Amino acid sequence: MSKDEYVREMDGGIYATYSSELESYDRSFQEWARIDNGRSYSYLLDKGLAWIIEPFFALQPHSYAAFVECAASLKVGVVLVYDTLHEVKRPLLVMFIDCAGKMIQVEPCFKGRTYEEGNDCFGSLLSLPDALAKSWLWRAGGWRVPSEPFQGPLINRGLIGHPSSQWRDADQYLDSLGRGYKKKFLADLASRFPDCLTKSNGIKRYKFRCFLDTRKANQIGPIGDQFFVVSTRTDQVVYHIHHGDVANLRVLHDPADAIDRYSAHVLRNKEGKFDFSPWSELLT
């Protein structure tokens, strides 16, 4: 959606600082959601985008340059959503930047729960290449390109999401490709990566997980590029599926460079699809 459409729906206002009005909205949301220790909107607004992206300088230089050259300041918008049960409008907070005319959402972590502060999300962040985990997810709780001002935390497209709520397990990903994909391919993936299957309280999880999906937030089907790690491992190998071709699973060589260049392409709002083929090879 366009920048004008995006900001127009933030009927609770847009804030560059943690004003008393924004604090009131934040407190109201926490009370409604029954959250004792909310997300660090005030801290990140105070620190600013330059502080969030400091680790990118060494680890993701192309993305760092794109942020520096194209991104406006960090802001928080408030979307007022009508609660039909209680007949009242509820505030939903959205942190974002305008980057070359493209809206980029930045998810704050819960207070004191960043990777920098020691939270590796039960080891999941150790499965991601360090250059990605210690840049994109070092001081933030995920990044995405939205298709509307507020989207649920389970929708993550365009940039690197956080494993706490934005990585998709293998079965969920296969469902997103269309009817029949899960039945055809899930058992094969579990056989190829047997340690990805976990069970807790009788619930199976297939932790061959998608951390980056280039499809738009409102798209499904076998299109685009998706990237995966086995989050029960720490080998930091990145797997690649192109246009839903699960049968021909690929591996991404030098994933830090590939995803850095792709992310810069997104942040600069360039036309056309990014070509991952120079870094991608069939898994043998």
VEXVEX-260937 format. One record per residue (C-alpha): residue number from 1; residue in one letter; x negated, y, z. Coordinates in steps of 0.1 Angstrom, whole numbers. Last residue first. Layout:
residues N
NUM;A;X;Y;Z
...
This chain:
residues 284
284;T;-227;-329;-26
283;L;-211;-295;-19
282;L;-207;-276;-52
281;E;-226;-244;-52
280;S;-218;-208;-44
279;W;-242;-179;-41
278;P;-244;-166;-77
277;S;-207;-177;-81
276;F;-193;-152;-55
275;D;-179;-128;-81
274;F;-159;-99;-65
273;K;-126;-93;-82
272;G;-118;-61;-100
271;E;-118;-24;-91
270;K;-139;-11;-62
269;N;-124;1;-30
268;R;-158;10;-15
267;L;-149;-10;16
266;V;-139;-40;-6
265;H;-171;-40;-27
264;A;-191;-35;5
263;S;-174;-65;20
262;Y;-184;-86;-11
261;R;-220;-75;-8
260;D;-222;-84;29
259;I;-203;-116;23
258;A;-229;-128;-2
257;D;-259;-115;18
256;A;-248;-132;51
255;P;-237;-163;32
254;D;-272;-170;20
253;H;-260;-202;2
252;L;-222;-208;2
251;V;-211;-244;1
250;R;-184;-257;-23
249;L;-155;-280;-20
248;N;-144;-295;-53
247;A;-112;-313;-43
246;V;-100;-282;-24
245;D;-98;-262;-56
244;G;-75;-236;-42
243;H;-88;-208;-64
242;H;-123;-211;-50
241;I;-129;-229;-17
240;H;-162;-221;1
239;Y;-180;-237;30
238;V;-203;-217;53
237;V;-229;-236;74
236;Q;-235;-221;108
235;D;-250;-253;122
234;T;-233;-246;155
233;R;-205;-271;152
232;T;-170;-274;167
231;S;-160;-243;146
230;V;-165;-261;113
229;V;-169;-230;92
228;F;-148;-218;63
227;F;-146;-193;35
226;Q;-117;-186;12
225;D;-117;-172;-24
224;G;-88;-160;-45
223;I;-58;-180;-58
222;P;-42;-213;-49
221;G;-9;-199;-34
220;I;0;-172;-9
219;Q;-1;-134;-11
218;N;13;-108;12
217;A;-20;-101;30
216;K;-40;-100;-2
215;R;-61;-130;-10
214;T;-98;-127;-1
213;D;-96;-150;29
212;L;-123;-149;55
211;F;-126;-170;88
210;C;-110;-201;74
209;R;-114;-230;99
208;F;-123;-266;97
207;K;-111;-270;132
206;Y;-83;-294;125
205;R;-64;-292;158
204;K;-43;-321;172
203;I;-20;-314;201
202;G;-15;-342;227
201;N;-26;-320;256
200;S;-58;-313;237
199;K;-69;-331;206
198;T;-98;-322;183
197;L;-105;-329;146
196;C;-135;-309;132
195;D;-159;-337;143
194;P;-146;-359;115
193;F;-157;-335;88
192;R;-155;-355;56
191;S;-127;-377;70
190;A;-108;-347;83
189;L;-111;-330;50
188;D;-99;-361;32
187;A;-69;-365;56
186;L;-59;-329;50
185;F;-61;-331;11
184;K;-30;-346;-5
183;K;-4;-342;23
182;K;-17;-307;31
181;Y;-16;-296;-6
180;G;19;-309;-13
179;R;38;-277;-13
178;G;18;-245;-15
177;L;-17;-230;-9
176;S;-6;-216;25
175;D;1;-251;38
174;L;-35;-260;31
173;Y;-47;-231;53
172;Q;-25;-241;82
171;D;-37;-277;80
170;A;-74;-266;78
169;D;-71;-242;108
168;R;-67;-205;101
167;W;-90;-179;118
166;Q;-71;-148;130
165;S;-61;-154;166
164;S;-91;-159;189
163;P;-114;-168;159
162;H;-117;-131;149
161;G;-112;-120;113
160;I;-137;-111;86
159;L;-124;-90;57
158;G;-97;-92;30
157;R;-69;-110;48
156;N;-58;-118;83
155;I;-23;-125;93
154;L;-21;-142;127
153;P;-23;-109;146
152;G;11;-98;134
151;Q;12;-70;108
150;F;17;-33;114
149;P;10;-6;89
148;E;18;-28;58
147;S;-3;-48;33
146;P;-33;-49;56
145;V;-70;-52;48
144;R;-86;-68;78
143;W;-112;-66;106
142;G;-116;-86;138
141;G;-121;-82;175
140;A;-148;-55;175
139;R;-182;-50;191
138;W;-201;-80;179
137;L;-175;-94;155
136;W;-185;-77;123
135;S;-222;-75;132
134;K;-233;-102;155
133;A;-209;-128;140
132;L;-219;-120;104
131;A;-257;-120;107
130;D;-254;-148;133
129;P;-239;-172;108
128;L;-205;-184;122
127;S;-204;-216;143
126;L;-216;-197;174
125;L;-185;-175;172
124;S;-164;-206;179
123;G;-182;-213;212
122;F;-152;-208;235
121;C;-146;-174;221
120;D;-183;-163;222
119;N;-176;-138;250
118;G;-209;-125;263
117;E;-205;-87;265
116;E;-218;-83;229
115;Y;-192;-109;218
114;T;-166;-86;232
113;R;-143;-94;262
112;G;-148;-65;286
111;K;-115;-49;277
110;F;-96;-70;252
109;C;-112;-67;218
108;P;-102;-39;194
107;E;-88;-49;160
106;V;-100;-27;132
105;Q;-76;-22;103
104;I;-89;-10;69
103;M;-68;13;47
102;K;-83;18;13
101;G;-86;54;1
100;A;-124;53;0
99;C;-123;39;36
98;D;-95;52;57
97;I;-100;38;91
96;F;-77;19;114
95;M;-66;10;150
94;V;-29;0;152
93;L;-8;4;183
92;L;28;-10;185
91;P;53;11;204
90;R;87;-3;212
89;K;120;13;202
88;V;150;5;223
87;E;182;-16;219
86;H;171;-43;245
85;L;176;-73;222
84;T;173;-52;189
83;D;138;-40;198
82;Y;132;-13;172
81;V;96;-9;161
80;L;77;24;167
79;V;44;23;148
78;V;16;41;166
77;G;-16;50;148
76;V;-51;48;162
75;K;-80;65;144
74;L;-116;59;136
73;S;-133;86;114
72;A;-134;85;77
71;A;-153;58;58
70;C;-170;61;24
69;E;-207;68;27
68;V;-214;55;62
67;F;-191;26;59
66;A;-204;16;24
65;A;-240;19;36
64;Y;-233;-4;66
63;S;-215;-29;43
62;H;-246;-31;21
61;P;-269;-33;51
60;Q;-251;-62;69
59;L;-276;-74;96
58;A;-300;-45;101
57;F;-277;-15;98
56;F;-246;-36;106
55;P;-255;-37;143
54;E;-247;1;145
53;I;-212;-4;130
52;I;-192;0;162
51;W;-213;30;173
50;A;-207;49;141
49;L;-170;40;142
48;G;-165;60;174
47;K;-175;55;211
46;D;-146;74;225
45;L;-121;59;201
44;L;-136;24;209
43;Y;-133;29;246
42;S;-97;43;245
41;Y;-85;15;223
40;S;-100;-13;244
39;R;-73;-38;243
38;G;-52;-43;275
37;N;-59;-59;308
36;D;-27;-69;326
35;I;-7;-77;295
34;R;30;-83;300
33;A;38;-75;264
32;W;64;-48;274
31;E;41;-35;302
30;Q;11;-35;278
29;F;31;-17;251
28;S;42;10;276
27;R;7;16;288
26;D;-6;20;252
25;Y;22;44;244
24;S;15;65;275
23;E;-22;65;267
22;L;-14;77;232
21;E;6;106;247
20;S;-22;114;273
19;S;-47;116;244
18;Y;-71;88;236
17;T;-87;107;207
16;A;-83;105;169
15;Y;-46;99;172
14;I;-18;92;146
13;G;18;96;156
12;G;47;75;169
11;D;62;75;134
10;M;33;56;119
9;E;53;47;88
8;R;41;77;69
7;V;5;67;75
6;Y;7;36;54
5;E;28;50;26
4;D;5;80;22
3;K;-26;57;22
2;S;-11;36;-5
1;M;0;0;0
